C-alpha cells in the first residue's frame, strides 16, 4: 500500500469516527435543548465529517491509479485531506461556542485567503489524482 493510500484510509477512519462522535454530540444537544435542535455547526461538523470520510475513500482509490511519483501522489492526496480536517475542526470550534450559523458574516483570514487556499488545495490535489487516473486508463 502506498503512503498516499495509507494516509487517505487513516483519514477516512478518523473522519468517520469524528462523524460518529459528533453525531452523539448532536443527539445529546437535541435531547437537552428546548428547540430539540443541535447548534448549527454541531450538525455541520457531523455531516461534514461523515461526507469527508467517504471522500477520503475516493482519494485513496484515485491515488492507487496514479502514475506520478509517490511524493507527488502523497501531496495531491494530503492537500484535500488537510483542508477537510481544517474545515471539520473549524465547525467543531464553532459548535462548541454555539456560534452564529454563518461564519462568513465577518471577513477574516479564514473566510477570505483561507477559502482561496482551500479551493486551490482541494481542487488542485484531486485534479492531480484525477489526471493521473486519466493517464493510467489512456496508457
Buried (B, 14 or more C-beta within 10 A) or exposed (E): EBBBBBBBBEBBEBBBEBBEBBBEBBEEBBEEEEEEEBBBBBBBBBBBBBBBBEBBBBBBEBBBBBBBEEEBBBBBBBBBBBBBBBBBEBBBEBBEEBBEEEBEEEEEEBEEEBEEBBEEBBEEBBEBBBBBBEEBEEE
